[in-house]
Every structure is written in C-alpha cells, then in structure tokens.
C-alpha cells in the first residue's frame, strides 16, 4: 500500500486481533504491531504513524 509516497505493509499475525506493520522512509525502516479486530483501523493507524514521521522529518529540516 502507499500513503503520501511511502510504501507500507500491514499483515495479520498468528494472534487474533494483532496486526504487524512496516514502512520505510529514506534509509530508516519502522516496524511495529497494533491491536484491533478491524483491518481498516490497523491500516489507518499506520497511515497516522507515517504522517507523524513525515512531520518530524519536516521539522528537522526546517
């Protein structure tokens, strides 16, 4: 999937309601897990995390 030019993945784990995510900005790879029963909510949470990371990068360069 793609959000604001950043490719990311969200995948179910063996544990019910746990989703594993990963994205890369530049040379940094971010990974993590989120807990929700709804797949679209897991995707939205990753998109929000990408937004936070992009804002942080923008503040560093400003």
PAZAPA-4460 file (N, C-alpha, C; in steps of 0.05 Angstrom, whole numbers, plus 32768, in hexadecimal, padded with zeros to 4 digits):
% residues 62
    n_x    n_y    n_z   ca_x   ca_y   ca_z    c_x    c_y    c_z   seq   type   mol
   8011   7FE9   8000   8000   8000   8000   8012   8019   8000     1      X     A
   8006   802F   7FFA   8015   8048   7FF8   8006   805E   8006     2      X     A
   8014   806E   8016   8008   8085   8023   801C   809C   8022     3      X     A
   8014   80B1   8014   8025   80C9   8011   8041   80C2   8006     4      X     A
   8041   80AF   7FF3   805A   80A7   7FE6   806B   8093   7FF6     5      X     A
   8061   808A   800C   806F   8076   801D   8061   805B   801A     6      X     A
   8071   8047   8011   8066   802C   8010   8065   8020   802C     7      X     A
   804F   8012   8032   804D   8005   804C   803E   7FEB   8049     8      X     A
   8042   7FD9   805D   8033   7FC0   805D   8026   7FBD   8078     9      X     A
   800F   7FAF   8078   8001   7FA8   8091   7FF9   7F8B   808D    10      X     A
   7FFF   7F7A   80A0   7FF9   7F5E   809E   7FEF   7F53   80B9    11      X     A
   7FDD   7F40   80B7   7FD3   7F32   80CF   7FE9   7F21   80DB    12      X     A
   7FE9   7F1E   80F5   7FFC   7F0C   8102   7FEC   7EF3   810A    13      X     A
   7FFA   7EE0   8116   7FED   7EC7   811F   7FD9   7ECD   8136    14      X     A
   7FDF   7EE2   8145   7FCD   7EEA   815B   7FB5   7EF9   8150    15      X     A
   7F9D   7EF2   8158   7F85   7F00   814E   7F85   7F1D   8157    16      X     A
   7F7F   7F2F   8145   7F7D   7F4B   814C   7F97   7F5A   814D    17      X     A
   7FAD   7F4D   8146   7FC7   7F5A   8145   7FD1   7F5D   8128    18      X     A
   7FD9   7F75   8121   7FE2   7F7B   8106   7FFF   7F84   8107    19      X     A
   800F   7F7B   80F5   802B   7F84   80F3   802D   7F96   80DB    20      X     A
   803C   7FAC   80DF   803F   7FC0   80CA   805C   7FC7   80C6    21      X     A
   8062   7FD2   80AE   807D   7FDA   80A7   807C   7FEF   8091    22      X     A
   808D   8003   8094   8091   8017   807E   80AD   8021   807F    23      X     A
   80B6   802D   8069   80D1   8038   8067   80D0   8054   805C    24      X     A
   80DE   8066   806A   80E1   8082   8061   80FF   8087   805F    25      X     A
   8109   808C   8047   8125   808F   8044   8133   8074   8049    26      X     A
   8147   8075   805B   8155   805C   8062   814C   8051   807C    27      X     A
   8138   805D   8089   812D   8053   80A2   8114   8042   809D    28      X     A
   8114   802A   80A9   80FE   8018   80A8   80F0   8018   80C3    29      X     A
   80D6   801C   80C4   80C7   801C   80DD   80B5   8003   80DC    30      X     A
   80B4   7FF5   80F2   80A3   7FDE   80F5   8094   7FDF   810F    31      X     A
   807E   7FD1   8111   8070   7FD0   812A   8057   7FBF   8128    32      X     A
   8048   7FBF   813D   802F   7FAF   813E   8019   7FC1   8149    33      X     A
   8001   7FBC   8141   7FE9   7FCA   814C   7FD4   7FB5   8151    34      X     A
   7FC3   7FBC   8165   7FAE   7FA9   816D   7F93   7FB4   8165    35      X     A
   7F85   7FA6   8154   7F6A   7FAD   814C   7F5E   7F96   813D    36      X     A
   7F44   7F93   813E   7F36   7F7E   812F   7F30   7F86   8112    37      X     A
   7F32   7FA0   810D   7F29   7FAB   80F3   7F42   7FB1   80E2    38      X     A
   7F43   7FA5   80CB   7F5B   7FA9   80B9   7F5E   7FC6   80B0    39      X     A
   7F48   7FD3   80AA   7F4A   7FEF   80A1   7F54   8002   80B7    40      X     A
   7F4E   7FFB   80D0   7F58   800B   80E6   7F76   8007   80E9    41      X     A
   7F80   7FEF   80E5   7F9D   7FEA   80E6   7FAB   7FFA   80D1    42      X     A
   7F9F   7FFA   80B9   7FAB   8009   80A3   7FAB   8027   80A9    43      X     A
   7F96   8031   80B4   7F94   804E   80BB   7FA9   8055   80D0    44      X     A
   7FAD   8044   80E3   7FC1   8049   80F8   7FDD   804B   80EC    45      X     A
   7FE3   803B   80D9   7FFD   803C   80CC   8000   8056   80BC    46      X     A
   7FEA   805E   80AE   7FEB   8077   80A0   7FF0   808F   80B2    47      X     A
   7FE3   808E   80CA   7FE8   80A4   80DD   8005   80A4   80E7    48      X     A
   8010   808C   80EA   802C   808A   80F3   803F   8095   80DD    49      X     A
   8039   8090   80C4   8048   809A   80AE   8046   80B9   80AE    50      X     A
   802F   80C4   80B2   802B   80E1   80B3   803C   80ED   80C9    51      X     A
   803D   80E0   80E1   804D   80EA   80F7   806B   80EB   80F0    52      X     A
   8074   80D5   80E3   8090   80D3   80DC   8097   80E8   80C7    53      X     A
   8086   80ED   80B3   808B   8101   809F   808B   811D   80AB    54      X     A
   8079   8123   80BE   8079   813D   80CB   8093   8141   80DB    55      X     A
   809C   812C   80E8   80B5   812E   80F8   80CD   8133   80E6    56      X     A
   80CE   8126   80CF   80E3   812B   80BB   80E2   8148   80B1    57      X     A
   80C9   8152   80AC   80C6   816D   80A3   80CF   8181   80B7    58      X     A
   80CB   817C   80D1   80D4   818E   80E6   80F3   818E   80E8    59      X     A
   80FF   8177   80E4   811C   8176   80E5   812A   8185   80CF    60      X     A
   811E   8185   80B7   812A   8193   80A0   8123   81B0   80A0    61      X     A
   810F   81B9   80AE   8107   81D6   80AE   8119   81E7   80BF    62      X     A
***
